[in-house]
Amino acid sequence: MKQLFQALTLTALLGGAPAAMADTLLIDRAQEKPAGALPARGDTAQQVEARFGAPQERLEPRGGQKRQWPTINRWVYPAFTVYFERQRVIDVVANQASPGEVGPKPPIR
């Protein structure tokens, strides 16, 4: 087993590793956007709707079964999905622009 590991390591060091693919990374595209292009953490749902308009889709809330598990609401916009806890933004996730882009999967519906 140790010899196999050493052989694979040597092969990788000598250039036997496959060439890197030229995928578009979602994180690269997301970092290019100016900070004002997305809702900010702590914004209210009203502020988000006033600034970005009505979402394409309001997904079913998740969680809330226990007091320790707050209900999370999700709004889907063309370029991003906003996650709310108690009507406040807790996270914003950029959506994939194309199926070939490497990034998070679409939200569970």
Secondary structure, 3 states (H helix, E strand, C coil): CHHHHHHHHHHHHCCCCCCCCCCCEHHHHHHHCCHHHCCCCCCEHHHHHHHHCCCCEEEEEECCCCCCCCCEEEEECCCEEEEEECCEEEEEEECCCCCCCECCCCCCC
